[in-house]
Amino acid sequence: MQKNKTASAFTRVYARIRPGGLLRFSPLRRAYIAAYFFYKRFFEDPFWSLSKRHPEFFTGNILDVGANIGYTASVFAGAAANPHTKIYAF
């Protein structure tokens, strides 16, 4: 239940700041991205624990279609077992 309340709070804050254009300001945009990565990691991420348990899944080239601001692509990049692995985020 607490998880849903926190997720809902993040969503409400985003819905209020986005239309006002506040994310055009660099410090606010960086703060938003940090908060978004925190939110994704602790509330919505199905890949982080998988990448830690099975880094062998993340070899070769990886496509992240619908990457938004790149959270999942950054998880994949951190999990890549091969230094030559390329992550393509669209």
C-alpha positions in Angstrom: 0.0 0.0 0.0 2.8 2.5 0.9 4.5 1.7 -2.5 1.3 2.8 -4.4 1.0 6.0 -2.4 4.6 6.9 -3.1 4.2 6.1 -6.8 1.1 8.2 -6.9 2.9 11.1 -5.2 5.7 11.0 -7.9 3.1 11.0 -10.6 1.2 14.0 -9.2 4.3 16.1 -8.8 5.3 15.3 -12.4 1.8 16.2 -13.7 2.1 19.6 -12.0 5.7 20.6 -13.0 5.7 19.4 -16.6 3.1 21.7 -18.1 4.7 24.8 -16.5 7.9 24.2 -18.4 10.0 24.0 -15.2 12.0 21.1 -16.6 13.7 23.5 -19.1 15.9 24.7 -16.3 19.0 22.6 -16.0 19.1 22.2 -12.2 15.4 21.3 -12.1 15.8 18.9 -15.0 18.8 17.2 -13.2 16.8 16.9 -10.0 13.8 15.4 -12.0 16.0 12.9 -13.7 17.6 11.8 -10.4 14.1 11.5 -8.8 12.8 9.6 -11.9 15.7 7.1 -11.7 15.1 6.6 -8.0 11.4 6.1 -8.6 12.0 3.6 -11.5 14.6 1.6 -9.5 12.5 1.2 -6.3 9.0 1.2 -7.6 8.7 0.0 -11.2 11.9 -1.7 -12.3 11.6 -5.3 -13.5 15.2 -5.4 -14.9 17.5 -4.2 -12.1 17.4 -7.3 -10.0 17.4 -9.5 -13.1 20.5 -7.8 -14.4 22.3 -8.3 -11.0 21.4 -12.0 -10.9 22.0 -12.9 -14.5 24.5 -10.5 -16.2 25.0 -13.2 -18.8 21.6 -12.2 -20.3 23.0 -8.8 -21.3 25.5 -9.7 -24.0 25.6 -8.7 -27.7 23.7 -5.7 -28.8 20.7 -4.6 -26.9 17.8 -2.5 -28.1 15.8 -0.4 -25.7 12.8 0.8 -27.8 10.8 3.4 -26.1 13.7 4.5 -23.9 12.2 7.8 -22.6 15.1 9.3 -20.7 17.2 6.2 -20.6 16.8 4.6 -17.3 16.5 1.0 -18.6 19.3 1.6 -21.1 21.5 2.6 -18.2 20.6 -0.5 -16.2 21.4 -2.6 -19.3 24.7 -0.8 -19.8 25.7 -1.4 -16.2 24.8 -5.1 -16.5 26.6 -5.7 -19.8 29.0 -8.6 -19.3 30.9 -7.8 -22.4 32.7 -4.4 -22.7 31.9 -4.4 -26.4 28.2 -4.7 -25.9 26.3 -1.8 -27.4 23.0 -0.5 -26.1 20.8 1.3 -28.6 18.1 3.5 -27.0 15.2 4.9 -29.0 
